[in-house]
Each structure stands twice: as structure tokens, then as C-alpha cells.
Amino acid sequence: MPGKKNRQVSGSNRNMEDKNNVTREKNRYRKLFIAFWAVLIAVIVVVGGIVVYVDPFFHYHRPLEGFPYVVDNQLSQNPGMARNMNYNSCIIGSSMTVNFDTDDFKELMGLDTLKLSYSGAYPKDDSNILSIVFDEESLARKNSPVDAVFFAMDIPVMAADKETVKYERPEYLYDNNIFNDVKYVLNKDVIMQYIFRPIVQKKGTDLSEAYFSWWTPDYYNIQWVMHTYEEPDKALEEVPADAMIAQSGVNLDVNILPFVEEHPETEFYFFFPPYSILYWHNVMQDNSLNATMAQYRYVADRLLQYDNVHLFYFQNMEEVTDLNNYADYSHYKPEINRYMVECFANGEHEITSSEEMDLELTKMRGIIDEFDFDELFSQEW
């Protein structure tokens, strides 16, 4: 049966050819699969390598010479700067500190100063960044000690819970766990906004003016302040005089004073920022003037117990009654920041005893009592 045999052979050949085709197809897909993953891994390695090399959040090293770094993200960039920058003093605190020009500290006090502001900072926020500042294993501390800390003491947040923070922090930028750094090195926003965009724009941030407020000089005027001001409702019951003492003490004990006690070699310059007279109007609307005054007195008394503390009270300067110095009820123009640095250098407005603090608070109460709030609010703004 030759015909039948031929058909069998032909069928076997086709089956063999089909198997070969299937094998070739599998091999082709396998090669494509391997090529895809090889390319993907290569892209990941290249992109991650670029982020590590440029390191726009300073997580691994200091800035590269000549790269136009953009510094505008306090929450993400402060820890890396605190860990790796070259500095021997730092600025700690809320938006009350953002308009400091660190060149002023160099000019007037001879200090290489790093600004580590957190807008709206609570004591826990300050503690978190100070823990990095004083980390002896950091590159910054291996290079130089901390000679001075300039700390904005915002009384309104001192009665907050000791664990309260303004914003949830990205832990992968604050801890020492390299395995979660993938959230940084493969972050699209980091690559696009902090590497490619600066390269294209060729304009970085002047670190001496990092975090400056967006308000231009035109915003510092009474019309703008009053136009945007929202008066709180009047509280009917007075806040007890000791209402904020206990929690303020907790925050001092947990979030602030440990750094003062553990680092006697560091000079701490605590200052009460010069909020405008409208801040005190808010206090009176809250019916908490006596409680607030007691809180200031208590915090001052605690701070003044330490030899390495300098305390400054700026709130009763005559500038606080001129709302043309402000962009809202609390934020002052940069010229006032410059003046405060001058005071840090020459000792003006420094408080050295509880008795002096009492005198300053008495003066502050007199300014409040004498200010004509009725006249201010009677006008159309």
C-alpha cells in the first residue's frame, strides 16, 4: 500500500513541522518576554540611578556642583538637607521663619545656617527634624557640630497633643531603611518636577532664600490684611488661666527641652514671633487673654532655666500695631526677619529673667488695651 504509506509519512512531516512551529513560536514569545523584562529592569536601573546621582531631596548626599536644585518641599527635602548639608546652625519653626535670609546669619553672626521650616509646625514636627539635625551619624554632624539653633516658639500650638503633626511625613525619607527608598528613586514627580524641570528651566533655588513666602511686597499692607481677615466669634466663657499650662509643659518636656539638655554645647535662640495686633484680637475674641499670658510666662520660665538658652520677645515692638508690616494677622514682612537676626546678634529684645518677661507681658497688655480696635473695624476695607 505505497499510497497509504506516503500519506502517513506526509502526515508525520506535517505534525513535526507543526510542532516545530509551535516550538519556534514559544521561543519567540519567551525571547520577547525576556527582552521586555530586560528593558524594564534597565529602565528602572537607569531612572533610579539618575535619581540617586542627582538626589534632588538630598537623601544620599550633598548637592552636585552646578545642578539647579529646586527646594520648595519642606516635608520631603528638610530631612535630607538636615542630614547631609554643610551647616553649623539651623532655623526651626513654622512659617514665621520662612522669610529669614540665611545670608543675614552669616553676615551678622558668622554662622552657616540652614533653614528647616515647616509651615504650621507643631512641637512634634520640630522634634522630628531636630532628631535628624543632632544625629551624630549624619554627614552633617561628622563635618561640624551644631553651634546654634534658632527656634520660633509659637505659643498657639504649644497646647497641642505631643504627637500631633501638621502633615503626615513620608517615612521613607526620614528613616534609615533603604528598602523603602523605592518610593523615592522611582517617583514620577521627583523625576519630572525635581530633575527634568530644573534641567529645562536652568534655574534653581537660592538656598539662602529657600521657602520664602509667595507674598510679594504689594501684599504687605493694611488693606490686604483687613480684606482677608476673618474675625472669630466672641467666646462667652473665659478660658481658665491655667488651661494651657499642663499640655505646654508636656510638649516642652517631650519635644523641645531634651535637645537643650542633651546638647549644652549648642546655643538655642528661642523667640516669640511678632504677630500683629490682630492676633491679640483673636485671643480676646477667644476670651483667653489671661490664659495666653500665663502660657507665655510659663514657657519663658521653663526656658530660662538653661544656660545655653537665649530668649527673645518681639511681640511688643511698635511695628505690631502697623498692619502695613503684615500680609495677614500673623505673617510679617522680610525686613522684620532681618531685624530679628540683628537682635540675635546684639542682644536687643532678649529676656534674661522671669521678672523681665513679666515686664514685657505687662507692656504687651498695655498695647492691647490702648489699641483702638473699634476704629479699625469701623472702616471699609
Residue pairs with C-beta under 8 A, 6 or more apart in sequence:
44 186
47 185
47 186
47 191
48 182
48 185
48 186
50 191
50 195
51 184
51 185
51 186
51 187
51 190
51 191
51 195
52 60
52 185
53 64
54 64
54 67
54 195
55 61
55 63
55 64
55 80
56 69
56 70
56 77
56 190
56 194
56 195
56 198
57 73
57 76
57 77
57 80
57 173
57 184
57 190
57 194
58 77
58 80
58 81
58 83
58 84
58 85
59 79
59 80
59 83
59 84
59 173
59 181
59 184
60 80
60 84
61 84
61 139
62 84
62 85
62 86
62 139
63 69
67 198
67 204
68 198
68 199
68 201
68 202
68 203
68 204
69 194
69 198
69 204
69 205
70 193
70 194
70 197
70 198
70 204
70 205
71 77
71 81
71 204
71 205
71 207
71 210
71 211
72 205
72 210
72 211
74 116
74 117
74 118
74 119
74 211
75 118
75 167
75 169
75 170
76 170
76 173
78 116
78 117
78 118
78 129
79 129
79 132
79 173
79 174
80 173
81 114
81 116
82 90
82 114
82 116
82 129
82 132
82 133
82 138
82 140
83 132
83 135
83 138
83 139
83 140
84 138
84 139
84 140
85 114
85 140
86 112
86 140
86 143
86 144
87 112
87 113
87 114
87 140
87 144
88 111
88 112
88 113
88 144
88 145
88 146
88 147
88 148
89 105
89 109
89 111
89 112
89 113
89 114
89 146
89 147
89 148
89 149
89 150
90 113
90 114
90 115
90 116
90 133
90 146
90 148
90 149
90 150
91 97
91 100
91 102
91 113
91 114
91 115
91 116
91 117
91 150
91 152
92 116
92 117
92 126
92 129
92 130
92 133
92 149
92 150
92 151
92 152
93 117
93 118
93 121
93 126
93 150
93 151
93 152
93 153
93 154
93 273
94 117
94 118
94 119
94 120
94 121
94 152
94 154
94 157
95 117
95 119
95 120
95 213
95 331
96 152
96 154
96 273
96 330
96 331
97 115
97 117
97 150
97 152
97 337
98 115
98 117
98 119
98 211
98 212
98 213
99 212
99 213
99 332
99 333
99 334
99 336
99 337
100 115
100 150
100 337
100 340
100 341
101 208
101 209
101 334
101 337
101 338
102 113
102 114
102 115
102 207
102 208
103 208
104 337
104 338
104 341
105 111
105 113
105 150
105 341
106 112
106 113
108 341
108 342
108 344
108 345
109 148
109 341
109 344
109 345
111 147
111 148
112 144
113 148
113 150
114 207
115 207
115 210
115 211
116 129
116 133
117 211
118 125
118 126
118 129
118 166
119 166
119 211
120 166
121 154
121 157
121 166
122 157
122 160
122 164
122 165
122 166
123 157
123 158
123 160
123 162
123 251
123 254
123 255
123 256
124 160
124 162
124 163
124 164
124 165
124 255
125 165
125 166
126 151
126 255
126 256
127 254
127 255
127 256
127 259
128 165
128 169
128 174
130 149
130 259
132 138
132 174
133 140
133 146
133 149
134 141
134 146
134 259
134 262
134 263
135 141
136 142
145 265
145 266
146 263
146 266
147 266
147 267
148 266
148 267
148 268
148 269
149 259
149 266
149 267
149 268
149 269
150 269
150 271
150 344
151 256
151 268
151 269
151 270
151 271
152 271
152 273
153 270
153 271
153 272
153 273
153 299
153 303
154 273
155 248
155 272
155 292
155 295
155 296
155 299
158 244
158 247
158 248
158 251
158 252
158 295
158 299
159 243
159 244
159 247
159 248
159 251
159 295
160 247
160 251
161 247
162 247
162 250
162 251
162 254
162 255
170 183
170 184
171 180
172 180
172 181
172 183
172 184
173 184
184 190
198 204
212 334
213 327
213 331
215 327
215 331
217 333
218 224
219 327
220 324
220 325
220 326
220 327
220 333
221 323
221 324
222 322
222 323
222 324
222 381
223 381
224 327
225 276
225 278
225 323
225 326
225 327
225 328
225 329
226 323
226 376
226 379
226 381
227 381
228 328
229 278
229 328
229 329
231 281
231 282
231 285
231 377
232 282
232 285
232 286
233 285
234 285
234 287
235 285
235 286
235 287
235 288
236 287
237 287
238 287
238 288
238 290
238 291
239 286
239 287
239 288
239 290
239 291
240 291
241 290
241 291
241 294
242 291
242 294
243 288
243 291
244 288
244 291
244 292
244 294
244 295
245 294
245 295
245 298
248 295
248 298
248 299
249 298
249 302
252 299
252 302
252 303
257 302
257 306
259 266
259 268
260 268
260 303
260 306
260 308
260 309
261 306
263 308
264 307
264 308
265 308
266 308
267 308
267 310
268 306
268 308
268 309
268 310
269 310
269 312
269 344
270 303
270 309
270 310
270 311
270 312
271 311
271 312
271 313
271 314
271 340
271 344
272 296
272 312
272 313
272 314
272 315
273 314
273 315
273 330
273 332
274 314
274 315
274 317
274 319
274 320
274 332
274 336
274 340
275 315
275 320
275 329
275 330
276 320
276 321
276 323
276 325
276 326
276 329
276 330
276 332
277 320
277 321
277 323
277 367
277 368
277 371
278 323
278 326
278 329
278 330
279 329
279 330
280 289
280 364
280 367
280 368
281 329
281 373
282 329
283 289
283 292
284 368
289 365
289 368
293 361
293 364
293 365
296 357
296 361
297 354
297 357
297 358
297 361
300 311
300 313
300 351
300 354
300 357
301 354
301 357
303 309
303 311
304 311
304 351
304 352
304 353
304 354
304 357
310 344
310 350
311 350
311 351
311 352
311 357
312 340
312 343
312 344
312 349
312 350
312 351
313 349
313 351
313 357
313 360
314 340
314 343
314 349
315 360
315 364
316 360
316 363
316 364
316 367
317 349
319 325
319 332
319 336
320 367
321 367
321 371
325 332
325 333
325 335
325 336
326 332
326 333
327 333
342 348
343 349
343 350
351 357
351 360
